[in-house]
Each structure stands twice: as C-alpha cells, then as structure tokens.
Amino acid sequence: MEFTLRNNFNEYEIMEEFIVSHQDQKNREVLYDTIQGRGAFRRFKDKIIELGFDKQWYTYKESKIRQLVIEWCKEHNLEI
C-alpha cells in the first residue's frame, strides 16, 4: 500500500500548483522559470527562500500531502 501512495505524490506538480496560486504574475513567471530543467527542486527552494515564500510553500505542500493521504486512506477503506 505504501508504494501506491508514493506514486500518487508528485512534488513537481505540487510546485506547479503552488506557483499558479500566486496572485502576482511576475512572481509566477520567476518561479515557473526556476523549475525548468535539471536542478529544478534546488533552484525552486533557493528562489522561494530569496522571495520570502518558503513558509508559505511548506504550509501549502503539507496541506497537499495531507489531502493525498486522506484520499488514499478513503480509497483503501482505512480509518484516518
């Protein structure tokens, strides 16, 4: 069961959703450019720290992972 949950967790997609959630178009563009190509995760982490979005990112990411876990548990009839 653990394997299935891991396959449903795609941090890159969560980063893209986080970027889209920003109101400021310039920040969206900067962050989107940051996640292109090799080293995307490191550049993203560095850029969110530079822009002061790191706490917002970790809260967002935690919320998304929590949702995935809850959905997975429901799909497998597991009590949360």
Secondary structure, DSSP 4 states (H G I P E B T S, - for coil): -HHHHHHH--HHHHHHHHHHH-S-HHHHHHHHHHTSSTTHHHHHHHHHHHHT-HHHHHHHHHHHHHHHHHHHHHHTT---
